[in-house]
Every structure is written in C-alpha cells, then in structure tokens.
Amino acid sequence: MDAARLPADWPHRAKGRRVRVPPHDWWLIDDGPAEAPVMLMLHGAGGSGHSFRHMIPLLTPFYRVIVPDLPGQGCTRAGGMRRLGLDAMAEDLTRLCAALDTPPQVVLGHSAGAAIALRLADLMPLRAVVGINAALGTFDGAAGVMFPLMARVLAATPFVASAVSRLWGNQATVDKLLAGTGSPLDATGRAQYLTLVRDRAHVDGTLGMMAQWRLDGLMARLPSLHLPVLLIASDRDNAVPPRVSRDAVAHMVMADYVEIAGFGHLVHEEAAERVAAEMLPWLKARLAA
C-alpha cells in the first residue's frame, strides 16, 4: 500500500516515515523520547503497525518505539518476494535497526511477530522479549503439510491476491474473519482491517509470508535462549490457543507466562491497558536487573 493512500485518520500516521534499507522500502512509526530505551514492535501476519495503535501511547512515556510494517504488508514495499520468511525478515529487521542507529533493548511481538522477536534474540543483544499470543505452534496432522503447501501455491499463482482482495474486501467478510479470532473489535478497528484486505499488495505479502514460514529451527533453539521472555496469552484466542504459549514457556529457561481472561487473539487491540499492566512492571524489573 502506498502510504499516501492511507486514510487521513490512520493510526499514528503523523509519526510514520519511509526508510529505504535494502532490500525493502520500509514504512515505520517512530515515537517517544529520543533518549529512552528503544522498543521494537512487530505485528502479526495479515496486520500492520496500526495494530499497536492503543499500545503506543501507553509505552511512549517509557520507551522510544519503532513500529515497522513487515515486508510486503501494510505500507512496507518488499524488495522481492523471496525474503518474507522468519529468518529473512529477522535479518532484514536487524539491518533496519542498524541503519536507524536504534539498537532495541526490548522487542515486543504479536502472533507471528513474537516468533520474529525470538529469532532476533539470536542476531542482536536484546535484554528482553515480550510475546502476545505468540504463534509458536505447529498445525496438527495433515494440515501441517497442506497449509504451507496451499499458501505456496496461492502465492505463486498470478492474480490470486487481486481475487482475494476483491472477494474478501467487504465489511461482512472482514467482520467474520475477526470474530473467528475471538476478537470482533469495534467499528473503527474493523474498518482498518478492511483497508488492508482491500489492498492487493498487502494480501500478496501476507500470502508470501505464510508460504515461507518455518518454525523448526527457532523451536529447536528455545531451550538454549538465555534471555528474559514474557509470553502473554488470552483465554478466548481461537487462532493461537493459550496452550501454545504455555508449552513454549516450558521449553525456555528464563520465561514467564501470563494469561488474560475475556479476550481473543487481538487482545492488544481490545484491552491494551491490560496488556501494558502486565508487561510494563515485568520489563522494569528485568531492565533494572
């Protein structure tokens, strides 16, 4: 999506800027005190940095937040479709932070963004990682083979992204998709996701990410990760059940688990204050240690 085409009321648009760091043309939100510790915030597949719209004002009193749209999604233009997997995106985010001269102390990731955050711990000297409804599980049975295969076929098929945008780019379908995650959102939130779904390039980037997604290497390294990690799950998440985060915490030596009741996969959009109330004291204690 061209940032110039964003709605005038797009969340934190005034704090957004474009940064060219090969291979991508990034769009990111940069907010908070320049001298504060840096927090990198990573959205999940199919979203954009806008998903942290309610979290950002709660964090900027304490952190400078860098919130990029992931390659191919939102307003970040991917420099080719071969670098949309977990490892490639982590490497390219490392280059982005180096170019900005903003080494993050903390990375906060939602869903697939949490997996990228944990992968970044191998590439830069982080002090903590926070994951919200972290997508660290695998599909069961045949779906574990068929889902990535279907995504690869769709991503490689001409005009599929245009067809998906055309067929799904209506409010009723977007409302149904969001409700299926356990997070129906308010009218404003639903309209923002409709804007994304109607953009062919965003859909193309999301399909490319799904097609290239591999977690095996990351999951094998979790027991050797010596870094404070907080995984926050919500009990009504129909996309990534809480057991996924509980199981991941059991495989890490410095990880904590918190469960928030009454919300779905997009808990950071539904109840940002609840999420901030869990993570801010935890981060303060870890960064002071």
N, C-alpha and C positions, 0 to 999 in steps of 0.2 A: 504494500500500500504506500502510495506517495503521502508523505507527512502533510503536504499542502492540502490534501483532500480530507484530512481528519476533520470531524465536526468541531465547530468553534468551542464547544463545551467539553471536548475530550479531556479526560482527567490529566492534570499536570502538564498540559500542552505547553504552557508558558515556560516550563523548566526543561523542555525537551530540546535536544540538539542532535545534529547529524555529525558522525565522526567516521572518517574513512580510514580503516585499518585493514589492509588486505588479509584475506580475500573478500571481506564483507564491507558493505556500506551501512554502518550501524546507526540506529536511532536509539537514544537513551535519555532517560530522565536523570538529571544531576541536581540534587537538592541537599540542603543542610549546611552547617558551618564548615568552611574550608579546613579548619584546624582540627575538626572532630575525627574520631576513628571512622574508617571507611567500611560501610556495609554494602556488599554486592547482593542484589536481589534478583532472583531468577524465576520467571513464571513457568507454568507447565505447558505441555503440548496443546496447541489449539488456542492458547491465550496470548496475552501480550503484557507489557509492563503495566498497563492500565489496571490489571487485576489487583495491584497493590495500592490502589487509589486511597483506600481508607487507612492502610497501614502507614503510608509515608508520613502523614502529619504526626503520627504517634511516635515515630522513630527519629525524625529530624531534630528534635531537641537534644538528642544524644549522639547522633551519627550523621555523617555525610553519606547519603545513599546514592548509589549508582544503579540504575534500573534499566538494563538494555532489553529491547525486544530481541528474542533469539533469532538466529539467521533464518531468513525466509518467512518469518512470521511478524505480524504487526507491520511496522514501518522499516524494519531492517531488511535491506536487499542482500540476498545471498549471492556470493561470488561463485556461482556454480552450485549444482545440486549434489555434489559428492562429499560435502563436509557438514552434513546435518545429523550425524550420529553422535553418540555420547562422547567418545574420545576426541573427535574432531572439534566439536563445539567447545569442550573444555580447553583444548589447546588454543583455539581462536579467542576465547574469553581471556585467557592468560595474556595473549598478545594485546588485546584491547586494554586491559588494566595497565600493562607496561607502557603503552603509548600514551595513556592518560596520566601516567605517573601517579596512580591511585591504588597502591597495593592494598587490598582489603584485609582487614583483620577478621572479619566475620562474613560468611556467605549464608544467606537465607534463601531457601528454595522451596517452591511449592510443587508437589507432584513430581513430574519428570525433572523439574528444576532442582529438586532435592538430590536426585541421583547425580546431576551435573555438579552440584555443590560438593558432594563427597568425592567425586573424581578430581575436582580442583585441589583437594587436600593433598593429592599426590604431586601437584605441579607448582604449588606456591605455599609459602609458610603461613598458613592460616592459624588463628588462635581458637576458633570455634566454628561449628556448622550447626544451623538450625534447619530442620525439615518439617514442612507442614503437609500432612497426608502424603508422605513420601512414596513415590511409585518405585518400590524396590522389590516387587514380587514378580512372579512369572505366571503366565497363563497355564491353566491346568489341561492336561491331556492333549488332544489333537489341536486345540486352539493355540497351544504354544508354538506349533509349527505353522498352522494355517493363517493366523492373524498377521505375522510379519510377511508371510508369502503374499497374502492378498494385498497388503499395503505396498509391497514392492511392485506388484503387477499394476496396481492403480496409479502409483507414482510414475511409472514408465509409460503409461498409456496417454497418448495425446488427447487433449480436450477434457480429460476427466475432471480436473479442478474446476473448469468452467461449468461443467454439468452439475457438479456437487454444489457450487455456489448458486447456480440457478434453481436447483431443486430444493436445497435446504435453506436458501436465503429468504426465508419468510419468518415472521414472528412466531407463528404457531409451532413450526418445527424446532426453532431455537428454544422456545419455552419448554418443549417436550424433552429436548436433549439436556437442558439444565436441570429440570425436575428429576431426570433419571440419575443425576449425580447425587441427589439428596439435597441440592442447593437451588431452589427455584429462583432466588434473587428477586430484587424489586424491579420495577418497570425500567428504571434507568440502567441498571446492570444488564438486564435482558437486551435492551436496545444496543448497548455497547458490543455485546457478543454478536448481535445481528450484523452490525457494521463489519466485524471481522469475517463472518461467514460469507458475506456478500462479496468479499474481495478474493478474486481468483488466485492471486499470488500468495496470499496468506494460506489458503487451502492447499495449494501446491506445496508450500514449505512444510505444512503440518504433515501431509502425506509422506513427504520425503523424510522427515524426522522419524515417523513411525516405521518406515521401511528399513531404516538404517539402525534402529535401536537395538543395542545388545548390552545386557547387564552382567553376563557371566564373569568377565574379568573383574568388574567392580565388586561383585558379591564375594568373589574368592579372596579379595584383599581386605574386606571389612574387619576380620579378626586381627589384622596387623596394623590397623589405623589407631594411632595413639594421639587422639585429638578429642577434646570435649565435643560431644554431639548431643543435641536435644531433638528428639522426634516428637512432634505434636500430631495427634490423630483426633478425628471426630467420630463419634459413635454412629452417626447416620450416613457415613460416607458409603455410597453404593458403587463408587468407581474403584477405590483402593481401601478395602476394609481395614479396620484398626489392627487386626492380627498381623498384617504385613509389617507395620512399624514395630509391633511388639517382638516379632521374630527377628527383625534386623537388630534391634537393641540387644537382644540376647547374644548376638554374634560380635558385638563390639565391646571393647574393654573400658571405654570411658563415655558410655552413652546413657542418657536418661530418657524416660518416656512419660508423656503427659497425655491424658485423654480428655477431650472437651465434649460434654454431653449436649445433645439437642441440635447439632448442625451437621451439614454434609461435606462434600469434597471441597467446596469453596468456602470453608469456614473463615478464611482470612478476609473474604468479601462480605460475609454475613455478620461476622462478630469480630471485627478487627481488635476491639478493646480487650476481648477475652484472650485472644492470641498474644497481644502485646503484654498483658498482665502476667502471662506465663513465661514469656521469653525474656523480657527486659531484666527482671531480677536475676534470672539464671545467667544471662550474659554478663551482668555487672559483677557477679561473684567470680565468674571464670576469667574475665579480663583483668580483674584485680589480683588474681592469684599469682 
